[in-house]
Amino acid sequence: MFGKSFMGLAAGVLTIVGALNWGLIGVGVFLNRDLNVVRMIVGSMPAAEAIVYILVGLGAIWVIFESMRR
């Protein structure tokens, strides 16, 4: 699905985590709650939260390029 390499698997997992997090953020808007799972996990560390989002973005880029190679 995401390639047989470790990088492919890691990128796929990060992309799924990011997509689920954004989905929960959207649901949280309607429920008037903060359902940002990344923020729940890293707490009040904005730098750590930013690093997680950067990794998710890089994972998505990896998945896009891998899907274009096939």
C-alpha positions as CSV (number, residue, x, y, z in Angstrom):
1,M,0.0,0.0,0.0
2,F,2.6,2.6,1.1
3,G,5.6,0.8,-0.3
4,K,7.7,-2.0,1.2
5,S,10.4,0.3,2.7
6,F,10.4,1.6,6.3
7,M,10.1,5.2,4.9
8,G,7.1,4.2,2.9
9,L,5.4,2.7,5.9
10,A,6.3,5.6,8.2
11,A,5.0,8.1,5.6
12,G,1.8,6.2,5.3
13,V,1.3,6.1,9.0
14,L,2.0,9.8,9.4
15,T,-0.4,10.6,6.6
16,I,-3.2,8.6,8.2
17,V,-2.5,10.1,11.6
18,G,-2.6,13.6,10.1
19,A,-5.8,13.0,8.2
20,L,-7.5,11.6,11.3
21,N,-6.3,14.5,13.3
22,W,-7.7,17.0,10.8
23,G,-11.0,15.1,10.7
24,L,-11.3,15.3,14.5
25,I,-10.5,19.0,14.5
26,G,-13.3,19.5,12.0
27,V,-15.7,17.4,14.2
28,G,-14.5,19.5,17.2
29,V,-15.6,22.7,15.5
30,F,-19.2,21.4,15.4
31,L,-19.1,20.1,19.0
32,N,-17.4,23.3,20.2
33,R,-14.5,21.3,21.6
34,D,-10.7,21.1,20.9
35,L,-10.2,17.6,19.5
36,N,-6.7,18.2,18.3
37,V,-5.0,14.9,19.2
38,V,-1.5,16.1,18.5
39,R,-2.0,19.0,21.0
40,M,-3.5,16.5,23.5
41,I,-0.4,14.3,23.2
42,V,2.4,16.9,23.3
43,G,0.6,19.2,25.6
44,S,1.7,22.8,25.8
45,M,4.9,22.4,23.7
46,P,4.3,24.4,20.5
47,A,7.7,23.5,19.1
48,A,6.9,19.7,19.5
49,E,3.5,20.2,17.9
50,A,5.1,22.0,15.0
51,I,7.6,19.2,14.5
52,V,4.8,16.6,14.4
53,Y,3.0,18.7,11.8
54,I,6.2,19.0,9.7
55,L,6.7,15.3,9.9
56,V,3.1,14.7,8.8
57,G,3.6,17.1,5.9
58,L,6.8,15.3,4.8
59,G,5.0,12.0,5.1
60,A,2.3,13.2,2.8
61,I,4.8,14.5,0.3
62,W,6.5,11.1,0.3
63,V,3.2,9.3,-0.3
64,I,2.4,11.7,-3.2
65,F,5.8,11.1,-4.9
66,E,5.6,7.3,-4.3
67,S,2.1,7.2,-5.9
68,M,3.3,9.2,-8.9
69,R,6.2,6.7,-9.5
70,R,3.8,3.8,-10.0
